[in-house]
Amino acid sequence: MDAQALENAALAAAAAATTIDEIEHVRVEFLGRKSELKLALREVRDRETGMALNALREKLETAIDARQTTLDRAELDRRLTEESVDVTMPGARVRRGHLHLITQIRREFEDIFLGMGYSVIDGREVETTRYNFDALNYPPGHPTRSPLQTLFLDDDTVLRTETSPAQIRTMEAAEPPIYVVCPGRVYRRDTPDATHTPTFHQVEGLAVDEGITLGDLLGTLDYLIKSLFGANRESRFVTHHFPFTEPSVEALVSCHICDGSGCPVCRHSGWIEVGGSGMVDPNLFEFVGYDPERYTGFAFGWGLERIAVLRHGIPDLRELWRNDPRLLGQF
């Protein structure tokens, strides 16, 4: 290799470069891994030759770096002179997200009851069988206690099947009057299909005071139905059974599709089930130390996914959790 010829060629090429791309090409050609100088350095076997080639490498690096600095400065000057930004032009629009439909309905639910003087409380998603079953008056052989229906973490610990345990803990911690709603995620061992998912959301309400009657419950739920589904919707209540309420009633809303005349959505009955409710069973009061002769109360529990399906005509519960923007963007 002719070191002097290589040096002259590299310095001339660097001086002739007029753009950033050209000086980078010069760097690769004369200092890159496959350049003549790099290959010669790999073959060095004596100290004097190695020192000479390294001195040449440093000289070329210095010259190329200096030329690149000059070109960088010239490019910056050009851009500052030729390019401009019109600050009066509108910027790029930033697309904003929005709350998930279930979150929207939960907050709407909370706002309705906050307006009636209720408090919103959170409960534990991991609960003991004492609060999830015993305190709610479930008998020992009730099907809900089976591992086929409930997700057990151990013999005494479960993922809550409803938000009712939060009501029990609230009553244990305070004396009446109590007016609370308990929203949250609950878990059941269900196979996912169009109407069931193993994880879903509930809002349960509890009112305990002196002189509360079934009429107070029906009036509250009628107000809730009209607030959620529209002032023109009618409510209806039929007897049912729940271990923790006596008497128990199921709330129905007039079908929003056929307006009560009968259609496939309401199974030609004109009514659609929305949730369970009832007067608090006295056994629950005894569990938390309330005097059932002095206090009465009502409780209800409604699924938020069911409300979403009924209000917006969503055909499959699973669509709410597939995160398809074509669906979620409608809300």
Residue pairs with C-beta under 8 A, 6 or more apart in sequence:
1 36
1 37
1 40
3 52
3 53
3 56
6 30
6 36
6 37
6 56
7 56
7 59
7 60
9 30
10 26
10 30
10 60
10 63
10 64
11 60
11 63
13 26
13 29
13 30
14 23
14 26
14 60
14 63
14 64
14 67
15 67
16 22
17 23
17 25
17 26
17 67
17 71
18 71
19 71
20 68
20 71
20 72
20 75
23 64
23 67
23 68
23 71
24 68
26 64
26 67
27 64
27 68
28 35
29 35
30 36
30 37
30 60
30 64
31 37
31 38
31 57
31 60
31 61
31 64
32 38
37 53
37 56
37 57
37 60
40 53
41 50
41 53
41 54
41 57
44 50
44 53
98 331
99 107
100 320
100 328
101 308
101 312
101 320
101 328
101 331
102 201
102 304
102 305
102 308
102 320
104 331
105 228
105 304
105 307
105 308
105 311
106 183
106 201
106 203
106 304
108 228
109 181
109 183
109 203
109 228
109 302
109 304
109 307
110 120
110 181
110 183
110 203
112 223
112 224
112 227
112 228
113 120
113 181
113 205
114 120
116 179
116 220
116 223
117 179
118 179
118 180
118 181
118 205
118 207
119 179
119 180
119 181
120 180
120 181
120 182
120 183
121 166
121 170
121 180
121 181
121 182
122 166
122 182
122 183
122 184
123 160
123 163
123 165
123 166
123 169
123 182
123 184
124 160
124 165
124 166
124 169
125 159
125 160
125 184
125 185
125 186
125 187
126 153
126 157
126 158
126 159
126 160
127 157
127 158
127 159
127 160
127 165
128 156
128 157
128 158
129 145
129 155
129 156
129 157
129 158
130 156
131 165
131 168
131 169
132 150
132 158
132 160
132 161
132 162
132 164
132 165
133 142
133 144
133 145
134 287
135 165
135 168
135 284
135 287
135 288
136 164
136 165
136 168
136 243
136 244
136 284
137 243
137 244
137 281
137 283
137 284
138 144
138 145
138 243
138 244
139 243
142 243
143 149
144 150
144 161
147 189
148 189
149 161
149 188
149 189
150 158
150 159
150 161
150 188
150 189
151 158
151 159
151 187
151 188
151 189
151 198
152 158
153 159
159 186
159 187
160 184
160 186
160 187
161 186
161 187
161 188
162 186
162 202
162 204
162 301
163 182
163 183
163 184
163 186
163 202
163 203
163 204
163 301
164 182
164 204
164 244
164 299
164 301
166 182
166 184
166 204
167 180
167 182
167 204
167 206
167 299
168 284
168 287
168 288
170 178
170 180
170 182
170 206
171 178
171 206
171 208
171 284
171 285
171 288
171 290
172 288
172 289
176 208
176 209
176 210
176 290
176 295
176 297
177 207
177 208
177 209
177 210
178 206
178 207
178 208
178 209
178 297
179 206
179 207
179 208
179 209
180 205
180 206
181 203
181 204
181 205
181 206
182 203
182 204
182 205
182 206
183 201
183 202
183 203
183 304
184 201
184 202
184 203
185 199
185 200
185 201
186 199
186 200
186 201
186 202
187 198
187 199
188 198
188 200
189 198
190 196
190 197
190 198
191 198
192 198
192 317
192 318
193 318
194 315
194 316
194 317
194 318
195 317
196 317
197 305
197 317
197 318
197 321
200 303
200 304
200 305
200 317
201 303
201 304
201 305
202 301
202 302
202 303
202 304
203 301
203 302
203 304
204 299
204 300
204 301
204 302
205 220
205 299
205 300
205 301
206 280
206 297
206 298
206 299
207 216
207 217
207 220
207 297
207 298
207 299
208 280
208 285
208 290
208 295
208 296
208 297
209 295
209 296
209 297
210 294
210 295
210 296
211 296
212 279
212 295
212 296
212 297
212 298
213 296
214 247
214 249
214 279
214 298
216 298
217 249
217 277
217 278
217 279
217 298
217 300
218 235
218 237
218 249
220 298
220 300
221 235
221 237
221 251
221 277
221 300
222 235
225 233
225 235
225 251
225 253
225 274
226 233
226 235
228 307
228 311
229 253
229 256
229 310
229 311
230 256
233 253
233 254
233 256
234 253
234 254
234 260
235 251
235 252
235 253
235 254
236 251
236 252
236 253
236 254
236 271
237 249
237 250
237 251
237 252
238 249
238 250
238 252
239 247
239 248
239 249
239 250
240 248
240 249
240 250
240 276
240 278
241 248
242 248
242 276
242 278
243 281
244 278
244 280
244 281
244 284
244 299
245 276
245 277
245 278
245 279
245 280
245 281
245 298
245 299
246 278
246 279
246 281
246 282
247 278
247 279
248 276
248 277
248 278
248 279
249 276
249 277
249 278
250 273
250 275
250 276
250 277
251 273
251 274
251 275
251 276
251 277
251 300
251 302
252 271
252 272
252 273
252 274
253 271
253 272
253 274
253 310
254 260
254 270
254 271
254 272
255 261
255 262
255 263
255 265
255 266
255 269
255 270
255 271
255 272
256 310
256 311
257 263
257 265
257 266
257 313
258 265
258 266
258 270
260 270
260 271
261 270
262 268
262 269
262 270
265 272
266 272
272 310
274 302
274 306
274 307
274 310
275 300
275 301
275 302
275 303
275 306
276 300
276 301
277 298
277 299
277 300
277 301
278 298
278 299
278 300
279 296
279 297
279 298
280 296
280 297
280 298
280 299
282 292
285 291
285 292
285 295
285 297
286 292
305 317
305 320
308 314
308 320
309 317
312 330
312 331
314 320
314 327
319 327
320 327
